Amino acid sequence: MIRSIAVVLALSLSAASAASYAPVNERPPALAREFRGAWIACIYNLDWPSSAGLSAASQQAELRGILDKLAALKMNAVIFQVRPQCDAVYSSAIEPWSCWLTGKMGASPGYDPLAFCIQEAHARGIEVHAWFNPFRALPNNTQEVCRNHVCRRDPGITKRFGTMTWCDPSFAETRSSAIKVILDVVKRYDIDGVHLDDYFYPYPSGSLVFPDGKTPAQRRSYVDSFVSGLYSAVKGQKSWVRVGISPFGIWRPGVPAGIEAGLDSYEQLAGDSRKWLKNGWVDYLAPQLYWPIAPQKQSFTALLEWWRQQGSRPVWPGIATERIGGKEDHRSASEITNQIDASRKIGNNWNGHIHWSAKSLVSNRGGIATKLAGTYTQPAAVPPMPWVSSKAPTAPSVSANVHGDGTLVQWQPDNNTAKIAIQSNAGGTWHTVKIIPSSTHSTTIPRADAVAITALDRYGNASPPKVLGIK
């Protein structure tokens, strides 16, 4: 009896397949690949939440709104700030709740913002890179701190610097504590990346010198050991989690020739970011190239061309979208889309960029969101990491059928599949229509003559596409 049922089921599936699929001779083009990110800053409530003390429901609604807008723009990553100042925008047994959530350090917002962000972003096919400030303790010394903040728990490793307090990177405890905090998040949360910005040592403030008695070379060695140690630790825990750093956009004044800068990040911030790229201590570098294309002294294109010659890992520039219409250079939205277009042509490594910041996109500053519709014409898959893994996932079992006015696509992925990319052929033209979590198992797209379904794993590797004609 059991064997008879199995035979009937097999014949039924075979008949359904024959009824649903027609021969397809044309293969789809390769999936578009581009990292399209946006920073979401919590400190000073720059991007989210809009103010401290909002209810949990209001904070969640605001974050959903940001993610909805980014998804509509066909973006695929957020850089979500989770540790602005030795605090936590997530549930932590190590550090206190961030004051930027409730207005009071240590006070619970009533939910876990990072867990919520991951759930909502992943449902939209958007990666979440957790953004940590490794050594900043307080951006303003007038802030009240709770008893388990580092300024009270371990004041011996902190130093005041002007209006700020900093954890001294020369102390091994400072570096190991930061790695411990980051690994705690890597272990407990389903993040896609770990992200650090440019704040290793504080930016200069007048004639003040950071009071550690160390030389610039010594400071660089501390930061180098932290960066290399962090990369190894994250990869040892979850190898698919990308490690990215966003340094100051100019490595050193005069490099490349003709570039000027009022800051030497190599000497003053201890940021030998070129070494991190060359040595493979990052999976991507995102130098903050916040200048326009035209000025030769800080040219976006000249700097990006130089950066992309310094190593084999991706360089995804930070782009200052928030400066549209600003006093710095009164740039237009076209400057941003021109920078994205230029970044697609410069160098040989994978395309990508990150907008500073999400608020500018959500508010459509200067019409930028409208213009991006002509720049992000179809969804793009996040670039792969072949230096970590190049093993392609297995192509999924799929079916596609006419469903009302659309096409119902269904799949059964294997355990290594994270996302499904769906390309549609309607009227002879292939177009990527969706890149969505594999766990959804089905979706309806506009009526198609043929579809191609590709599995993507956590490393960004792609299976061969399954191509189906729709009768």
NUDOMAR-200004 format. One record per residue (C-alpha): x, y, z. Coordinates in nm, 3 decimals, decimal comma, padded with zeros to 5 digits. Layout:
BEGIN
<<X Y Z>> ...
//
This chain:
BEGIN
<<00,000 00,000 00,000>> <<00,278 00,247 00,096>> <<00,464 00,166 -00,228>> <<00,146 00,231 -00,431>> <<00,099 00,573 -00,271>> <<00,464 00,663 -00,344>> <<00,420 00,565 -00,711>> <<00,104 00,776 -00,741>> <<00,279 01,076 -00,582>> <<00,576 01,041 -00,816>> <<00,350 01,024 -01,120>> <<00,153 01,327 -00,997>> <<00,469 01,536 -00,950>> <<00,590 01,430 -01,294>> <<00,261 01,532 -01,450>> <<00,264 01,866 -01,269>> <<00,616 01,932 -01,391>> <<00,524 01,851 -01,747>> <<00,220 02,077 -01,729>> <<00,410 02,368 -01,576>> <<00,737 02,385 -01,766>> <<00,828 02,441 -02,128>> <<01,177 02,407 -02,282>> <<01,394 02,714 -02,231>> <<01,689 02,767 -02,462>> <<01,802 03,108 -02,342>> <<02,001 03,122 -02,021>> <<01,960 03,422 -01,788>> <<02,245 03,669 -01,741>> <<02,457 03,646 -01,427>> <<02,300 03,804 -01,122>> <<02,390 04,167 -01,063>> <<02,634 04,195 -00,771>> <<02,662 04,507 -00,559>> <<02,676 04,587 -00,189>> <<02,418 04,862 -00,131>> <<02,435 04,968 00,230>> <<02,325 05,249 00,457>> <<02,446 05,339 00,805>> <<02,178 05,361 01,075>> <<02,328 05,565 01,358>> <<02,178 05,560 01,707>> <<02,416 05,802 01,878>> <<02,256 06,143 01,929>> <<01,948 05,983 01,764>> <<02,094 06,074 01,425>> <<01,898 05,813 01,228>> <<01,706 05,601 01,475>> <<01,522 05,622 01,706>> <<01,422 05,979 01,621>> <<01,438 06,068 01,989>> <<01,523 05,892 02,313>> <<01,233 05,772 02,524>> <<00,992 05,670 02,250>> <<00,777 05,367 02,329>> <<00,888 05,027 02,205>> <<00,604 05,028 01,952>> <<00,706 05,369 01,817>> <<01,072 05,270 01,789>> <<00,977 04,952 01,607>> <<00,745 05,139 01,371>> <<01,023 05,385 01,287>> <<01,270 05,106 01,216>> <<01,018 04,922 01,000>> <<00,967 05,243 00,805>> <<01,341 05,278 00,742>> <<01,372 04,917 00,628>> <<01,062 04,944 00,409>> <<01,214 05,244 00,232>> <<01,551 05,077 00,183>> <<01,384 04,762 00,052>> <<01,177 04,968 -00,192>> <<01,501 05,124 -00,318>> <<01,640 04,772 -00,378>> <<01,915 04,809 -00,119>> <<02,054 04,498 00,049>> <<02,237 04,594 00,370>> <<02,217 04,812 00,678>> <<02,506 04,904 00,907>> <<02,319 04,916 01,237>> <<02,492 05,086 01,530>> <<02,479 04,856 01,832>> <<02,758 04,994 02,055>> <<02,792 05,373 02,037>> <<02,985 05,424 02,364>> <<03,063 05,104 02,554>> <<02,689 05,045 02,583>> <<02,440 04,821 02,406>> <<02,151 04,859 02,162>> <<02,073 04,494 02,236>> <<02,028 04,272 02,540>> <<02,370 04,236 02,703>> <<02,500 04,087 03,025>> <<02,829 04,273 02,971>> <<02,738 04,636 02,906>> <<02,441 04,862 02,991>> <<02,149 04,956 02,768>> <<02,229 05,262 02,559>> <<02,091 05,594 02,675>> <<01,997 05,677 02,315>> <<01,705 05,434 02,343>> <<01,532 05,550 02,660>> <<01,715 05,866 02,765>> <<01,875 05,688 03,060>> <<02,174 05,459 03,041>> <<02,094 05,114 03,172>> <<01,717 05,142 03,124>> <<01,561 04,868 02,912>> <<01,356 04,978 02,609>> <<01,126 04,680 02,665>> <<01,245 04,475 02,369>> <<01,568 04,381 02,191>> <<01,635 04,631 01,908>> <<01,909 04,428 01,741>> <<01,701 04,110 01,738>> <<01,408 04,310 01,600>> <<01,626 04,472 01,332>> <<01,762 04,135 01,221>> <<01,415 03,980 01,202>> <<01,266 04,268 01,003>> <<01,567 04,324 00,776>> <<01,613 03,957 00,690>> <<01,244 03,929 00,604>> <<01,309 04,198 00,342>> <<01,625 04,034 00,208>> <<01,848 04,294 00,376>> <<02,170 04,204 00,558>> <<02,246 04,343 00,904>> <<02,603 04,442 00,985>> <<02,640 04,521 01,355>> <<02,835 04,843 01,397>> <<03,060 04,876 01,702>> <<03,265 05,165 01,834>> <<03,545 04,969 01,999>> <<03,713 05,226 02,226>> <<03,489 05,532 02,272>> <<03,351 05,537 02,627>> <<03,168 05,871 02,627>> <<03,128 06,132 02,353>> <<03,049 06,390 02,621>> <<03,168 06,376 02,980>> <<02,853 06,545 03,109>> <<02,653 06,228 03,042>> <<02,532 06,031 03,342>> <<02,661 05,676 03,355>> <<02,526 05,372 03,534>> <<02,728 05,149 03,762>> <<02,813 04,879 03,508>> <<02,943 05,123 03,246>> <<03,319 05,106 03,194>> <<03,368 05,457 03,338>> <<03,255 05,324 03,678>> <<03,322 04,952 03,642>> <<03,682 04,981 03,521>> <<03,789 05,347 03,524>> <<04,157 05,253 03,523>> <<04,153 05,176 03,151>> <<03,980 05,503 03,058>> <<04,125 05,847 02,990>> <<03,959 06,181 02,946>> <<04,036 06,366 02,625>> <<03,879 06,708 02,603>> <<03,504 06,665 02,634>> <<03,522 06,287 02,579>> <<03,629 05,973 02,764>> <<03,818 05,702 02,580>> <<03,920 05,348 02,664>> <<04,298 05,349 02,621>> <<04,386 05,112 02,334>> <<04,737 05,061 02,476>> <<04,586 04,849 02,754>> <<04,546 04,484 02,658>> <<04,228 04,479 02,866>> <<04,074 04,749 02,648>> <<04,137 04,550 02,333>> <<04,033 04,212 02,477>> <<03,716 04,361 02,630>> <<03,610 04,506 02,296>> <<03,666 04,172 02,120>> <<03,473 03,994 02,398>> <<03,175 04,224 02,347>> <<03,180 04,182 01,969>> <<03,211 03,803 01,989>> <<02,920 03,792 02,232>> <<02,702 03,948 01,962>> <<02,845 03,724 01,687>> <<02,763 03,415 01,895>> <<02,412 03,514 02,005>> <<02,271 03,701 01,706>> <<02,221 03,608 01,342>> <<02,413 03,906 01,209>> <<02,569 03,912 00,863>> <<02,862 04,137 00,945>> <<03,072 04,314 01,207>> <<03,150 04,675 01,127>> <<03,389 04,927 01,284>> <<03,416 05,295 01,197>> <<03,714 05,532 01,214>> <<03,721 05,593 01,591>> <<04,022 05,396 01,711>> <<04,201 05,693 01,868>> <<04,004 06,016 01,907>> <<04,028 06,288 01,645>> <<04,264 06,572 01,740>> <<04,119 06,856 01,945>> <<04,326 07,169 01,919>> <<04,664 07,120 02,086>> <<04,542 06,833 02,305>> <<04,740 06,510 02,287>> <<04,588 06,180 02,393>> <<04,742 06,125 02,741>> <<04,892 05,778 02,699>> <<05,260 05,870 02,651>> <<05,281 05,647 02,342>> <<05,433 05,720 02,002>> <<05,224 05,707 01,685>> <<05,404 05,386 01,585>> <<05,320 05,222 01,918>> <<04,958 05,323 01,884>> <<04,940 05,177 01,535>> <<05,078 04,848 01,665>> <<04,801 04,831 01,928>> <<04,531 04,900 01,671>> <<04,686 04,658 01,421>> <<04,686 04,380 01,678>> <<04,324 04,455 01,762>> <<04,213 04,453 01,398>> <<04,395 04,131 01,309>> <<04,284 03,963 01,631>> <<03,923 04,062 01,578>> <<03,920 03,926 01,224>> <<04,059 03,591 01,333>> <<03,818 03,571 01,629>> <<03,507 03,645 01,421>> <<03,608 03,400 01,148>> <<03,676 03,135 01,409>> <<03,324 03,176 01,545>> <<03,118 03,219 01,225>> <<03,324 03,230 00,908>> <<03,040 03,375 00,697>> <<03,014 03,691 00,910>> <<03,185 03,969 00,716>> <<03,426 04,201 00,894>> <<03,431 04,555 00,758>> <<03,598 04,879 00,865>> <<03,519 05,234 00,756>> <<03,833 05,444 00,805>> <<03,894 05,810 00,729>> <<03,888 05,842 00,351>> <<04,248 05,958 00,305>> <<04,515 05,715 00,422>> <<04,780 05,989 00,443>> <<04,805 06,343 00,304>> <<04,977 06,338 -00,033>> <<04,864 05,982 -00,110>> <<04,787 05,957 -00,395>> <<04,987 06,248 -00,532>> <<04,804 06,580 -00,513>> <<04,563 06,475 -00,238>> <<04,549 06,713 00,057>> <<04,404 06,660 00,404>> <<04,395 06,846 00,732>> <<04,423 06,516 00,916>> <<04,682 06,241 00,900>> <<04,478 05,940 01,009>> <<04,787 05,717 00,992>> <<04,971 05,930 01,250>> <<04,688 06,089 01,448>> <<04,423 05,813 01,460>> <<04,665 05,517 01,446>> <<04,477 05,394 01,142>> <<04,704 05,204 00,905>> <<04,399 05,105 00,704>> <<04,601 05,027 00,392>> <<04,781 04,753 00,588>> <<04,450 04,601 00,701>> <<04,338 04,583 00,340>> <<04,668 04,449 00,208>> <<04,696 04,186 00,483>> <<04,340 04,060 00,443>> <<04,234 04,158 00,795>> <<03,897 04,274 00,660>> <<03,639 04,133 00,422>> <<03,570 04,483 00,297>> <<03,702 04,832 00,357>> <<03,466 05,131 00,336>> <<03,681 05,448 00,337>> <<03,471 05,755 00,402>> <<03,504 05,927 00,064>> <<03,278 06,216 00,149>> <<03,415 06,457 -00,113>> <<03,275 06,535 -00,461>> <<03,419 06,397 -00,782>> <<03,551 06,725 -00,921>> <<03,788 06,882 -00,661>> <<04,135 06,741 -00,728>> <<04,264 06,795 -00,373>> <<04,011 06,545 -00,233>> <<03,864 06,384 -00,544>> <<03,621 06,098 -00,484>> <<03,728 05,919 -00,799>> <<04,102 05,971 -00,755>> <<04,086 05,839 -00,400>> <<03,868 05,541 -00,488>> <<04,098 05,446 -00,774>> <<04,394 05,449 -00,534>> <<04,214 05,252 -00,264>> <<04,109 04,980 -00,506>> <<04,471 04,927 -00,604>> <<04,583 04,855 -00,247>> <<04,454 04,501 -00,202>> <<04,238 04,226 -00,340>> <<03,947 04,261 -00,095>> <<03,647 04,482 -00,182>> <<03,660 04,857 -00,127>> <<03,307 04,990 -00,088>> <<03,327 05,366 -00,041>> <<03,126 05,557 00,211>> <<02,923 05,820 00,022>> <<02,804 06,140 00,194>> <<02,440 06,140 00,087>> <<02,355 06,356 00,389>> <<02,557 06,644 00,237>> <<02,305 06,692 -00,044>> <<02,217 07,062 -00,034>> <<02,452 07,107 00,262>> <<02,687 07,391 00,343>> <<02,998 07,182 00,275>> <<02,963 07,182 -00,104>> <<02,589 07,226 -00,180>> <<02,598 06,902 -00,375>> <<02,301 06,779 -00,572>> <<02,148 06,435 -00,571>> <<02,314 06,383 -00,910>> <<02,654 06,399 -00,740>> <<02,560 06,089 -00,540>> <<02,430 05,890 -00,837>> <<02,735 05,998 -01,039>> <<02,959 05,865 -00,762>> <<02,776 05,532 -00,766>> <<02,809 05,514 -01,144>> <<03,180 05,596 -01,119>> <<03,235 05,337 -00,846>> <<03,093 05,069 -01,080>> <<03,367 05,143 -01,334>> <<03,674 05,192 -01,113>> <<03,898 04,896 -01,040>> <<03,842 04,525 -01,066>> <<03,706 04,427 -00,727>> <<03,342 04,382 -00,638>> <<03,099 04,674 -00,667>> <<02,952 04,834 -00,358>> <<02,907 05,149 -00,152>> <<02,747 05,268 00,173>> <<02,531 05,577 00,220>> <<02,586 05,810 00,511>> <<02,320 05,784 00,619>> <<01,978 05,615 00,611>> <<01,796 05,931 00,718>> <<01,888 06,107 00,393>> <<01,742 05,824 00,187>> <<01,424 05,795 00,392>> <<01,360 06,170 00,373>> <<01,442 06,175 -00,002>> <<01,685 06,458 00,055>> <<01,717 06,662 -00,262>> <<01,524 06,394 -00,448>> <<01,793 06,131 -00,400>> <<01,555 05,840 -00,343>> <<01,370 05,932 -00,660>> <<01,693 05,945 -00,861>> <<01,816 05,615 -00,721>> <<01,526 05,441 -00,895>> <<01,725 05,491 -01,215>> <<02,047 05,371 -01,051>> <<01,919 05,066 -00,864>> <<01,713 04,931 -01,153>> <<01,689 04,576 -01,019>> <<01,780 04,389 -00,702>> <<02,146 04,294 -00,663>> <<02,302 04,008 -00,472>> <<02,568 04,089 -00,215>> <<02,914 04,002 -00,357>> <<03,067 03,669 -00,251>> <<03,374 03,606 -00,032>> <<03,580 03,354 -00,234>> <<03,877 03,400 00,003>> <<03,662 03,240 00,274>> <<03,449 02,994 00,076>> <<03,381 02,937 -00,293>> <<03,169 02,623 -00,269>> <<02,840 02,685 -00,445>> <<02,517 02,570 -00,280>> <<02,305 02,306 -00,444>> <<02,047 02,431 -00,693>> <<01,703 02,422 -00,529>> <<01,413 02,199 -00,625>> <<01,168 02,438 -00,789>> <<00,833 02,471 -00,959>> <<00,659 02,759 -01,133>> <<00,297 02,787 -01,237>> <<00,053 03,044 -01,366>> <<-00,131 03,179 -01,064>> <<-00,407 03,424 -01,144>> <<-00,246 03,724 -01,311>> <<00,098 03,625 -01,185>> <<00,343 03,338 -01,159>> <<00,373 03,133 -00,842>> <<00,732 03,023 -00,779>> <<00,801 02,755 -00,517>> <<01,126 02,598 -00,402>> <<01,276 02,355 -00,156>> <<01,625 02,476 -00,058>> <<01,900 02,275 00,107>> <<02,041 02,363 00,450>> <<02,316 02,583 00,305>> <<02,081 02,815 00,118>> <<02,016 03,155 00,276>> <<01,844 03,345 -00,005>> <<01,670 03,276 -00,332>> <<01,719 03,501 -00,634>> <<01,442 03,501 -00,892>> <<01,492 03,624 -01,246>> <<01,199 03,666 -01,479>> <<01,178 03,661 -01,857>> <<00,878 03,851 -01,986>> <<00,869 03,945 -02,352>> <<01,223 03,823 -02,416>> <<01,404 04,029 -02,151>> <<01,553 03,887 -01,832>> <<01,522 04,091 -01,513>> <<01,592 04,011 -01,149>> <<01,265 04,059 -00,964>> <<01,335 03,937 -00,611>> <<01,611 03,824 -00,376>> <<01,439 03,694 -00,066>> <<01,495 03,458 00,228>> <<01,493 03,093 00,124>> <<01,278 03,013 00,428>> <<00,973 03,171 00,263>> <<00,959 02,873 00,021>> <<00,731 03,053 -00,228>> <<00,646 03,388 -00,380>> <<00,427 03,529 -00,655>> <<00,582 03,749 -00,923>> <<00,429 03,926 -01,225>> <<00,334 03,698 -01,514>> <<00,648 03,554 -01,676>> <<00,731 03,347 -01,982>> <<01,022 03,188 -01,797>> <<01,191 03,210 -01,459>> <<01,538 03,133 -01,328>> <<01,584 03,048 -00,961>> <<01,927 03,067 -00,798>> <<02,026 02,966 -00,445>> <<02,263 03,192 -00,249>> <<02,449 03,088 00,065>> <<02,569 03,301 00,359>> <<02,899 03,366 00,182>> <<02,722 03,502 -00,125>> <<02,803 03,199 -00,340>> <<02,545 03,116 -00,607>> <<02,416 02,785 -00,737>> <<02,362 02,723 -01,107>> <<02,020 02,868 -01,193>> <<01,721 02,643 -01,245>> <<01,548 02,775 -01,557>> <<01,181 02,697 -01,615>> <<00,952 02,796 -01,899>> <<00,594 02,876 -01,804>> <<00,320 02,745 -02,032>> 
//
